[in-house]
Amino acid sequence: MTETDKKDPITGDHLIEWGHAPGPKFKALLVRANEARDQGYGMIKIRQMLEGEIVPLPPKLDLRATGEVPFEVNIEAQDEDELKNVEDVRQTMTALMRTPTIEAGAIMPDACPAGPVGTIPVGGVAAARNAIHPGMHSADICCSVMMTDLGDADPKAVLDAAQSVTHFGPGGRPQGKRFTTSLKLLDAFRENRFLNNPKILRMGQEHMGTQGDGNHFLFVGRSRKTGRTAIVTHHGSRGPGAVLYKLGMDVAQKYRRELSPDTLKQNAWIPADTEDGREYWDALQLIRKWTKANHNAIHQATVEAARVNSDDRFWNEHNFVFKRGDLFYHGKGATPAWGDYAADATGLTLIPLNMSEPVLVVRGQDTDHGLGFSPHGAGRNFSRSEHKRRMGSMTADQMLKAETQGLDIRFHAGGVDASELPSSYKKADAVVRQIKDYGLAEIEDYIDPYGCIMAGDVPPFWKNRKRGRR
């Protein structure tokens, strides 16, 4: 053994080369290997010492041929914009279906691209065998909607109360204004190696009772069937989910490099039957519990601030991974449409359209051509920047007034974010018609809008700082 050889440490690359799959045992194996290294053992001897603890990697997988795995199409083009949108969605789904783990796919009536070609689109569903793809649930893990029946409450009083208690924008609540996070849930986080992360644990407390940015909202309306007031919230798992996504992608990339280096980076996966896969799956279920608690906290705070009574409350996620049989179904902006998709499923789910249209209360039809999913909303036919270009000389305030006449629309960010106005989304009546035509869901009720609070676009802190200097 040379002097240089004695000093070279053993790395994770060595373990992988020797047949050890990346995973939680890596750290302990590396410690033992390098302790032996320091004691003068050579590479061959150390490799032999660790052979009994090899957890083999799954076999390498090649990309599928284009067209080998077809996907279901549940969308019709209505105009030139829609034709371009559907063409782009088909292109990205065609590339996605080459991923070696994917066995089925579908697109919903609200489908639109969500990144480079090969990225699962909004309104996309992908079923994978023995694989969890973090990129297919995205950073906004468990983005979801919840509704509470508030009886004969005055909608304006409810919206005012909600505005006084909810929290939009980046970051969490300041000290002294935080909502209580379940200590039992945080303890469960600490027992999961993905969630036992200082940043996640801190955000799990700071971000409780917050709704974030962009298209997240708090909506108040009345049931068309009963006349009763209802509140609907839309948001995901906030900071804890975003950090979990990043950690999951880091692990998935290690497997991708070993198992299928030709797979697109955004479609990397964690084999579900590995220790990593089991831990990540458990982390997703805990993040789901956190997100549900977040919705509940905002609803309950609103009920108390408005001094009203609450009745039925239910929710559903539309950015998540669901296990059904021996497949993992990834819904990116797609709503599960089978009755027992989760232990707390009620059979009813929610489909918001836009701020001037009703929230649909539906019962999923669990169709084969939808892979058991229905749409999650209205989707877009073109980008936010393209919508701004098409506004011409019309201001955001003028557009808001024209498109939401008679409604109480409030933007947390202050100024109107035109990219969240109804004209920036697909036509709601076309989406509703296609839900019916394709038999994806049965509409049981419409929650007609009184008004809403939109998160909207919040400029980054550095832009605000520059604006202040000017």
N, C-alpha and C positions, 0 to 999 in steps of 0.2 A: 504494500500500500504506500503510495507516495504521500509526501507532506501535504500537497494540495488536496489529495483525495480525502485525507483525514479531516480537513476543515470544511469540505463541501457539505452543507446540510441536506437532509432528505426533505423533499417538498411534496406537495399534493400531486404534482405531475409524476413523481416517481411511483406513488401509490397507485395512480390510475394506470400507469404503464405496467404495473405488476398485477393488475386485474381487480383492484378495489374500486367499487362504485363510490362516487362522491356522496357524502352523507354525514350525519351527526357523529359517526365514529372516527371521522378523519382526524379531528383534533387530538383525540387520545392516542390514536395510532402514530401520528406524527411525533407526539411527545415521547412515546416509547421508542420509536425508531431513532430519534436523535439522541436520546439518552444512551442507547446502545452504540450509536456513532461516536459519542464522546468517550465511551469506554474502549474504543479501538476496534469495534467490529466492522467488517467490510460489508459492502452492499449485498453480496450474495448471501452472507450469513443472516443479515437483517431481513432480507426478503423471505428466506426460509422460516425465520422466526414468526413472521406475520401471515404465513400462508394459511394457517388454520382459521384465520378470521376474515378471509376474503368473502365479500358479498359481490358476486359477479354482476357486471353491467348487463342490461338486456342486449339482445343482438342489434347490430346496426340495421337501419332501415333506409331504403332508397325512396326518393320522391316518386309519387305515382305519376303515371302518364296522364297528360291532359285529356280530360273526358272520361277517365277510368271510373271516377266516382261522380255521378251526376248530382245535381241539386234541384230542389223543388222551387218553382217560381210562383209567388202569390202576389203579383203586382202587375198593373196595366199602365201603359203610358197614355197620358191624357193630352199632352201638348209637346211642343219642341223641347222645353226644359225637361219634361219628364222622360222623353225619349233619350236624351243625353244622360240623365241620371241613371236610368235603367241599364243603359249600355255600360256605364262605368261600374255599376254594382255587379253586373254579370261578369265583367272582366276581373274584378277583384275576387269574386267568389270562385271563378274558374281557377285562379292561381292558388287560392286558399285550399281548394279541394285536392291539390297535389300533396299536401302535408300527409305523411305516411300514416298517421294515427287516425285520420278523419275517415268515417264510414258513411256519413250522410250529412246533407246540408239543406238549408231552406232560407228564402228571403221573404220578408213580410211586405205589406202594402206601404209601409212607412220607410222602406229601405233607402239608404243613401251612403256614399263612401265615407270612411272615417280615417283615412290615412293612405300611405303608399299602396300600390297594387299588391294584393295578397293579404291585406289587413281585413279582418272580419268587418263587414259594414254595420252601421247602425241598422237595426231591423234584420240582423243576420243570426242564424242558428247553425251551430256545428256540433255534430255528435262524434266523440272520440272514444276509442277503445284504450283502456288502461292509461289514460293521459289526462292531465289537468294543464290547460294552456292559460297561464296568467294573462297573456296579451289578449285573450278572447273574452275576458271579463273586464279588462281595462283597469286603469288606476282608480276609477270611481266605482270600486267594488260595492255591490249591493245597492246601487242607485235604485230608488224605490219610491212608492207612493203609499200614503195612508189616509184613510177617511174616517171621520167621527161624525155621527149624527147628533146634532145639538138641539133637536126638537123645534120649538117655536121661537128660538132666539132671534133677536134682531141682527141681520147680517152686518150692518154697519158697526154695531157695538162689538160684534165678534172680530171684525177686521181691525178695529181700533185696538182692541185688547191684544190681538195677535201681534200687531206692530209694536206694542209696548213690551212684549216678552221675547219675541224671536230674535235671531241674530244672523245677519247675512254678512258676506264679505270674507276676505282672507283671514286666517288665524282663528284663534279661539276667544273665549270670554276672559276678561281680565279678572285678577284675584278680587274676591268679594262679590262677584256677579256670576259665579259659576254654578251650574246645575250639579246636583249630586249624581255621581256615577257609582253604580253598584260595586261594593268592595268584593263581593263574591265573584263578579264578572272579572274584575281586575286581577283577582287571585288566579282565576282560570287562565287569563292572559299570561301570567308569570309561569304557569306550568307548561306553556307551549313555546318551543324554542324559536318559532318565528315571531311570536308576539311578545316574548320576554325581552323587549327592546326598550331602552330608556326613552327614546323619542315617542314610540307608540304608547307607552304607559303614561307619559306626560300628556300627550295629545288626547288620550282616552278620557282624561279629566277636563282638560281645557276646551275641547271641541264638543262636549256633550251640550245639546241644546242649540247647535249652530246648523246653518243650512248651506253655507258656501256661496259660490258665484254662478255666473252663466245663466243657464235655463232653469235653475232651481227656483221654486216658488212656494208661496202659501196662498191658497185659493179659498174663497168663501162663496157658496152658492146655495141654491134651493133645489131639492129633489122635485123633478117634474111629476113623479108618481104620487108623492105624499105631501109636497109643499113644505117639508121640514128643512131647516137650515143644516148645512154640512160644511166642514172644513176639510181641505185636502192639502197635504204637504208633499213636496218632492225634493229629495236630496239623497245622498249616499252616505258612505262611511267616513267621509271627511279625511282628516290627517291620518288616523290609524289605518284606514284602508289604503291610502296612497302609499304609505311606507311599507305595508305588507306586500302590495303589488310589486314594489321595487325589489324587495328581498326575494319574492317569488321568482321574478324575472331573472335575477342573478343566478339562482339555483338552476332554473330552467336552461339558461345559456350553457352552463357546465354540461348538462346532459345533451343539449343539442350538438355541442362541439364533438362529443364522443359518439353519439348515436346517429346523428343525421346532420352533418355540417352543411349540406346543401339546403336544408330547410331554412326558410326566411327567419330572420332573428325575431320578428314580432310573433312568430308562430311556434317558438320554442316551447317545450313541455317538460313537466315533471312526471315520470312514470308513477302511476297511482299506487302500484304495489310495492314501492320502495318505502323506507322509513321517512324519507323526505316527502313523498307523496301523501302518506298517511298524516304526517304532521301538518302539511299545508292544507289538506282537506279539513282537518280539525280547526285550523286557524280560520278558514273561511266561515265555518259554522259559528265560531265565536264572534267574528266581525259582523255576521248577520244579526246576532243577538244584540250587539252594541248598536247597530243601526236602527233596529226596531225600538230599542230603549230611547234612542235619540228622537225618533218621531213621537213616541209616547210622551216624552218630557215636554216637547213643544205643545202638543195637543192638551195635555193636562194643565200646563201653565196658562194656556189661553182660556180653558174652561174656568179656571179659578179667577183669572183677571176679569173675565166678562161676567162672572157670577151667574153662570148658566148650568143647566144639567146636561149630561152627555148620555148617549145610549150606545147603539152598536158602533163598533170600531173594527176595521180590518185593514189589511195592507198586503202588498205584494212587491217583490223585487223584479227588476227587468234588466239588470246587469249582473249576472251570476252564473254559477255552474250548478247543475242539478244532476243527481245520479238516478238513473232509471234503468232497471235491469242491470246489464253489465256494461252500459255505456255512460259516458259523462257528457251531458248536454250543455253546451256553452251558449247562453243567450246574451247577445250584445244589443241592448235596446229591443228586447223581445220578452213578452210576458208568458209565463207558464200557463198552459190552458188545460191541464188535467187536474182533477179535483183534489188529489192527495199528494201534490208535488212537495208539500212540507207538512210537518205535524200540526202547524197552526193554520193551514190553508182552510178557507171557508167555502170554497167553490166559486166565490165571487172575486173578480179582480177589477182594477181600475185602468182606464186608458184616457189620459188627458190629451187634448187636441191643440188648442192654443188659448190665449187669455180671453178671447171673445166668444169662445165656443164651450159647450158643455164638457164636463168630465163624464165619460161613459162608465157605467157600472155594468160589467159583462159577466157572463158565465162561459168559460172556455169550452170549445167543442172537441178538443183533443184530436184533431185531424191528422191522418198520416201525412198528407201533403204539406202540413205545417210543422211536422215533427213534434206535434203536441204543444205548439206555441201560437200566440196571437200577437198583434202589433203592440207597441208600447206608447204610441203617440202619433203625431202627424209627420215627423221627419222633415227634411229639407230637400229641395231640388237644386239649390245652388248655395254657394258659400255666403258667409256673413259679409265679406268685403264686396261680393257681387251684388248683394242686396243694397248695400250702401251706395254703390255706383248707380243702381237703377232708380234710386230716390230722386236723382236729378237735383232740382232747386228746392224741392220740398224738404222742410225741416223735420226732425224727429218729433217735435211737439205737434206739428201740423198732422203728421201721419198718425200719431197716437190718437188725436182727437177724431180723425176721420174713420179710423178702424175700430175704435172701442167706445163709440158714442153711447152715453148712458151708463157706462160701467165705472167703477171706482178702482182705477189702476194706479198703483204706487210703485216706484222704483227705489229700492234701498240705496242704490248708488247716487241718488239725487237726480241727475239728468236722465232723460229717456234713452234707453239702449234700443235703437231702431232694429237691431238684429234679433230682438226677441218679440217684435210685433207680429201680428197674424200674417202679414204679407210675406214674411221671411220663411214661412213654413208651407208645406204642401196644403192644398185645399182640403179643409176638414171634411166636406161632404163627399169628396172622392174617396178619402180613406175609409169613411164609414160605409160607403157603398161597397167597396172592395172587401171589407170585413164580412159583410153580408153575402156578397157574391161568392166568395171563396169558402164561406161557412166556417170562418176561423173562430167566431164567438157569437153568442146570442146576447143582444143588448137588453138588459133588464130595466135600466133606468138611465136618466140623463140628469146630471147636476148642473142646472143652468147657472151661469156666472152672475154674481153680484159684483165681485171685484177680486183683486189679488195684489199681493206684494211680490214683485219680481226681484231676483238678485241683480240681474243685469251685469254689465261689464264694469268691473272695478279697476281703475287704472293701477298699475304697479306702483309701489311706494316711491320708486325713483322718479317716476313721471310726475307725481304730486310734488316731490321735492323740487324738481326743475321748474315746474309751473309756479311754485311759491317764490323761487329766486327771481323769476321774470317779473 
